[in-house]
Amino acid sequence: MVIDRLVIPVAIGQELLAHARRELPNEACGLLSGDLASGRATAFHPAANAEASPLRYNVHPDDLVRIVFGIEDDGEDLVAIFHSHTLTPAMPSATDRREAQYPDVFYLLGTLADPDAGPAAALRAWRIRDGESSEVALRVD
């Protein structure tokens, strides 16, 4: 059974947006760990954007290996891949859809278009499979 609802604590939502703001003018990225079966994220692991670009992201390979091994060592799951959009809505771009490689995890996008928006307004969750995206419910509590 596939869970199509992502739940993140408010504190993690705030951490995601703070990381995104620190990385301006570039997109920010990172991974969320927790329990994939329930769709609950319990930790955020910031990563460097290897592209160092305001238009694209790529989790730096060294960070990807370190973070994924750490998640596995902790007995947790990779739940979501996060990245920010600096000025556009929190919706997967054509590039995001084309380059998505993890069909079983959530893609969590954040927009900084409204600098005052909190996590509930700035974040949206997606599933991306075979180049197609579908929005899933996101609960920030």
ZAPAVEX-750412 format. One record per residue: z, y, x of N, C-alpha, C in turn. Coordinates in steps of 0.1 Angstrom, whole numbers, plus 5000, padded with zeros to 4 digits. Layout:
! residues N
ZYXZYXZYX
...
END
This chain:
! residues 141
500049885008500050005000500050135009
499150225006499050345014499750455006
500650515013501450635008500550755010
500350824999499550954999500451064996
501651075003502551185002503251195016
503251315021503951335034505151425031
506351385036507551455035508051505049
508351635050508851685063510051775059
511051775068512151865066511752005068
512452105062512152245064512152285078
513152235085513352265100512152225108
511552115105510352075112509152165108
509052195095508052295091508152425099
509352475100509552595107509152585122
509552465128509252435142507652435144
506952375135505552365136504952505136
505352595127504752725126505252815138
506452795143506852865155506052825167
505752695169504852645179503452705178
502952715166501652765164501552915168
502652985164502653135167502753155183
503553065189503653085204502353055211
501452975205500252935212499053035209
499253125200498253225197497753285210
496453315212495453315202494753185200
495253075206494652945205495352865194
494552765190495152665181496252585188
497252545180498352465185498252325180
498852225187498852095182500052015186
500251895180501351815183501351695174
502351605176502451485168503751485161
503751415149505051395142505351245141
506551215143507051075142507951055131
508150935127509050895116508750765111
508650755098508450625091507150635083
506050585088504750595081504750525068
505450415066505450345054505950425042
506950515045507450595034506850735034
506050765045505450905045506451005049
507450975057508451075060508451095075
508251225079508351265093509751305096
510251275108511551305112511651385125
510551395132510551465145509151525148
509151645154507951705159507851705174
506751665179506551655194505351755197
505751875202504651965205503851915217
502551955217501651905228500752025232
500252015244499252115248497952095242
497252205239495852195234494952195246
494352075249493552065261492352155261
491952195249490752285247491152435250
492452465249492852605250491852705243
491652675230490652745222491252795209
490752905204491152955191490352885180
489452805183488552735173488652585173
489252525184489252375185490552335191
490852205188492052155194491752015199
492551975209492451835214493851815221
494651715216495951695222495651645236
496351715245496151685259496451535262
495551465269495651325271497051285277
497551365287498851325292499951335282
499851445274500851455263500751345253
499451305249499251205239499851075244
499651035256500250905261501750915262
502251025267503751035268504451035255
503851105245504451115232504350985224
503150925224503050805217503950695223
503950685236504850575242506350605238
506750735238508050775234508350735220
507450765211507550725197507750575195
506950495202507050355202508350305208
508750365219510050325225511250355216
511150455207512150485198512150405185
511150315184510950225173510450305160
509850415163509250495151507750475151
507150545141505750545139505150675141
503950685145503150805145502850835131
503350945125503150975111502051075109
501951175117500951285115500551345128
499351405127498851485138498751625132
499351715140499351855135498451945144
497852035137497252145144497152265135
496952385142496952505134495552565134
495352645124494152735123494652875124
494052955133494653085135494353185124
493153175118492853275108492253215095
491953085095491353015084492352935076
491952895064492952815056493252675063
494352615059494852485064494052375058
492752375060491852275055491052215067
490752085067489952035079488552095079
488252135091486952185094485952075095
484652095096483651995098483951925112
484351995122484751935135485951855133
486951895126488151815124487851685117
486951685107486551565100485751475109
484851525116484051445125484851385136
485851455142486551405153487751325150
488151315138489451245134489251095138
490251045145490250905150491350815145
492250875137493450795133493450795117
492750705111492650695096493850665089
494850605096496050565089497250665089
497050775097498050875098497650995090
498651085087498351215081497851315091
497051405086496651525094497351635087
498151705094498951815089498351945095
497852035087497252155092498152275087
498252375096498952495093498052615096
498152715087497352835088498352955092
497853035101498553155105497853285099
496953255089496253375082497253475076
498353425071499453505065500553485075
500853585084501853565094503253555088
503453595076504853585070505053455061
503953375059504053255051505053155057
505853095049506752985053506052855053
506752745057506152615057505452565044
506152595033505652545020504252605017
504052725021502752795018501752785029
502152765042501252765053500752625057
501452525053501052385057500452305045
499452225049498852135040498551995047
498651885039498551755045497251685040
496651615048495351545045495251405051
494451325045493951205050492451225054
492151175066490751185070490251045074
489251005067488650865069487150875069
486550825079485050815079484450955077
485051055082484451195081484751265068
485451195059485851255046487351285046
487651405040489051445039489451455025
490751415022491251435009492751485011
493051585003494351635004495351544998
496551545004497651464998498851554996
499751514988500951594985501751614997
502251734999503151765010504451815004
505551755007506851805003507651855015
508051975015508852035026510252055020
511151965025512551975020513451955032
END
